[in-house]
Amino acid sequence: MMYLIKADEILKWIGTQDWIPVLTLLAVTVALFQERIARFFRRSKLDVVLSLQAPDSHIIQMRDRNSGMIAGDAFYLRLRISNCKGSTAKDVEVLAVNLWKHADDGSKKVVEEFLPMNLVWSHFEPRTFMTDVPRGLFRHCDFGRLQKVGATTMLILDTIAQPNPTENGKYPNVLERGKYEFELWVSGENTRVTKKKWRLEFDGELLSSGEAMRREHIKLEEI
């Protein structure tokens, strides 16, 4: 058997007068913070993946930006930034924060020449370090490229600006062969900061085969 309870009976139980201040305070709180509450539930959640596999990373033919002439091959590494939850992620940027180099004995030290800088988003003209990522989609961000610099293959981080050389003549975004550990932060207007680290090792070789590069000359692991 079902029992129906009338509204006036409920009010008698809880005491109408006693609950008026509480309900008033609740209504005022909701009115004052409703936009902030709505933004919280619309907040985007980003996932960051760095993979050596195509199409994220592959061999491409580089061209000089000014002349358009072919400047040689490069093995390009790109981050895949995915919006997994919430509304469109606004003004997302990727910051290369920390860089360490590993020694043969397993120790590591900070690369003093390195400067924390924003990376650029792939396939945008003009180049930009900030963009939106729609819900359920992803964008590529250029991490860097293995490219011949003179007779040596270097890793050139794709920073939004080319920094000047430091006092020892080294460029902060150009790395010699070796084993490195780096940390990236990804954030935007309506998303929390996503922090990730990887170890990357390359031996200074550059082949025209992406598969051979992945198999023999470059190693990558997320920490």
SULGIMO-V12630 format. One record per residue. N is the residue number from 1. PHI is phi in radians with two decimals (999 if undefined). OMEGA is omega in whole degrees, -180 to 180 (999 if undefined). D_FIRST is the distance of its C-alpha to the first C-alpha in Angstrom with 1 decimal. Layout:
N|PHI|OMEGA|D_FIRST, N|PHI|OMEGA|D_FIRST
This chain:
1|999|180|0.0, 2|-1.68|178|3.8, 3|-1.99|179|6.6, 4|-1.71|-180|10.0, 5|-1.87|-179|13.1, 6|-1.34|-178|16.3, 7|-1.06|-178|19.5, 8|-1.18|177|21.4, 9|-1.20|178|19.1, 10|-1.08|-179|19.6, 11|-1.07|178|23.3, 12|-1.13|-178|23.4, 13|-1.15|-174|22.1, 14|-1.52|-179|24.7, 15|1.38|-173|27.5, 16|-0.97|-175|28.6, 17|-1.09|-178|32.3, 18|-1.15|-175|32.2, 19|-1.60|-177|30.9, 20|-1.03|179|33.3, 21|-1.07|-179|36.2, 22|-1.14|-180|34.3, 23|-1.14|179|32.8, 24|-1.13|179|36.3, 25|-1.08|179|38.0, 26|-1.10|-179|35.6, 27|-1.12|179|36.3, 28|-1.16|-180|40.0, 29|-1.08|179|40.0, 30|-1.09|-180|38.4, 31|-1.11|-177|40.8, 32|-1.30|-172|43.8, 33|-2.01|-176|43.0, 34|-1.11|180|41.0, 35|-1.20|178|44.1, 36|-1.15|177|44.7, 37|-1.11|179|41.1, 38|-1.11|179|41.4, 39|-1.12|179|44.7, 40|-1.07|-178|43.3, 41|-1.35|177|40.7, 42|-1.59|-176|43.4, 43|-1.01|-179|45.9, 44|-1.44|175|47.6, 45|-2.08|-176|48.0, 46|-1.83|173|51.4, 47|-2.06|-177|52.6, 48|-2.17|-180|56.4, 49|-2.23|172|58.1, 50|-2.10|-175|61.9, 51|-2.25|176|62.9, 52|-1.46|-176|66.3, 53|-1.51|175|65.1, 54|-1.22|5|65.8, 55|-1.55|-179|64.8, 56|-1.17|-179|64.2, 57|-2.36|-178|67.6, 58|-2.94|176|70.6, 59|-1.36|174|74.3, 60|-2.31|178|75.3, 61|-1.66|-178|78.6, 62|-1.48|175|79.3, 63|-2.23|176|81.3, 64|-1.17|-176|83.2, 65|-1.11|-177|81.3, 66|-1.51|-175|84.5, 67|-1.63|-175|86.6, 68|1.40|-179|84.0, 69|-1.31|179|86.1, 70|-1.15|-178|84.6, 71|-1.93|179|84.5, 72|1.87|-180|83.4, 73|-1.44|175|80.3, 74|-2.62|172|77.6, 75|-1.69|-174|74.5, 76|-1.62|176|71.7, 77|-1.98|-178|68.6, 78|-2.21|173|65.6, 79|-1.48|174|62.3, 80|-1.89|-179|59.1, 81|-1.79|-176|56.8, 82|-1.92|174|53.3, 83|-1.70|-172|50.5, 84|-1.61|-172|47.4, 85|-2.78|176|44.8, 86|1.57|-179|44.3, 87|-1.48|178|46.4, 88|-1.01|177|50.2, 89|-1.34|-174|52.1, 90|-1.69|172|54.7, 91|0.87|-180|58.3, 92|-1.36|177|58.0, 93|-2.37|-179|61.1, 94|-2.07|-178|62.4, 95|-1.98|171|64.5, 96|-1.38|-167|66.7, 97|-1.70|-174|66.5, 98|-2.35|179|68.3, 99|-2.52|177|70.8, 100|-2.20|174|72.3, 101|-2.04|-179|74.9, 102|-1.56|174|74.9, 103|-1.59|-179|78.1, 104|-1.11|-179|79.3, 105|-1.46|178|78.5, 106|1.65|178|74.8, 107|-1.34|178|75.0, 108|-2.44|177|74.1, 109|-2.46|180|75.2, 110|-1.14|173|74.4, 111|-1.39|-171|76.3, 112|-1.18|-178|78.0, 113|-1.29|-175|79.1, 114|-1.17|176|75.6, 115|-2.07|175|74.1, 116|-1.04|-177|70.4, 117|-2.59|176|70.0, 118|-1.32|172|67.6, 119|-1.60|-176|67.6, 120|-1.76|176|67.8, 121|-1.36|-176|65.3, 122|-1.26|169|66.5, 123|1.13|175|67.8, 124|-1.99|173|67.9, 125|-2.25|-1|71.0, 126|-1.22|-180|71.9, 127|-1.03|-179|70.8, 128|-2.52|177|67.8, 129|-1.84|-176|66.0, 130|-2.43|178|62.8, 131|-2.76|177|60.5, 132|-1.67|176|56.8, 133|-2.18|-178|54.8, 134|-1.10|179|52.0, 135|-1.06|177|48.6, 136|1.41|180|48.6, 137|-2.07|179|52.4, 138|-2.44|173|55.4, 139|-2.30|174|58.9, 140|-1.59|175|62.0, 141|-2.18|-179|63.9, 142|-1.27|173|67.5, 143|-1.48|-180|68.0, 144|3.05|-177|71.6, 145|-2.51|169|74.1, 146|-1.53|-174|76.7, 147|-2.58|177|79.9, 148|-1.17|172|83.7, 149|-2.14|-170|85.3, 150|1.22|-180|89.0, 151|-1.70|-174|89.3, 152|-2.05|174|86.1, 153|-1.55|-179|82.4, 154|-2.10|172|80.3, 155|-1.72|-179|76.6, 156|-1.86|178|76.4, 157|-1.23|-174|73.2, 158|-1.56|-180|72.2, 159|-1.41|-176|72.0, 160|-1.10|177|71.8, 161|-2.32|177|75.3, 162|-1.49|-179|78.3, 163|-1.23|176|79.1, 164|-1.30|178|82.8, 165|-1.17|177|84.3, 166|-1.44|-175|84.2, 167|-1.11|178|87.4, 168|-1.61|176|87.8, 169|1.50|-179|87.8, 170|-1.62|176|84.4, 171|-1.54|-175|81.7, 172|-1.05|-177|78.3, 173|-1.86|180|76.4, 174|-2.06|-173|78.8, 175|-2.00|174|78.3, 176|-1.36|-179|80.8, 177|-1.02|-179|79.8, 178|2.66|-180|77.9, 179|-1.98|-175|74.4, 180|-2.20|171|72.3, 181|-2.24|-177|68.9, 182|-2.41|-178|67.4, 183|-2.18|178|64.3, 184|-2.10|173|62.7, 185|-2.03|179|60.3, 186|-2.15|-178|58.3, 187|-2.72|179|56.5, 188|-2.71|-176|55.8, 189|-1.11|-174|54.5, 190|-2.20|177|50.8, 191|-2.57|177|50.8, 192|-1.27|178|51.4, 193|-1.28|174|54.7, 194|-1.79|-178|54.7, 195|-1.97|-180|57.5, 196|-2.47|178|59.0, 197|-2.22|175|62.1, 198|-2.41|166|64.1, 199|-1.92|-178|67.3, 200|-2.31|179|69.8, 201|-2.28|176|73.1, 202|-2.47|-171|75.9, 203|-1.80|177|79.4, 204|1.59|177|81.2, 205|-1.56|175|81.5, 206|-2.42|-180|80.6, 207|-1.90|180|80.4, 208|-1.46|179|79.8, 209|-1.86|178|77.0, 210|-1.10|-179|73.6, 211|-1.12|178|72.6, 212|-1.15|177|75.7, 213|-1.09|-179|75.0, 214|-1.14|-175|71.5, 215|-1.37|-168|72.7, 216|-2.12|-165|75.9, 217|-2.18|179|76.4, 218|-2.56|180|73.2, 219|-2.22|-178|70.3, 220|-2.53|174|67.1, 221|-2.60|175|64.1, 222|-1.43|-179|61.2, 223|-1.66|999|61.0
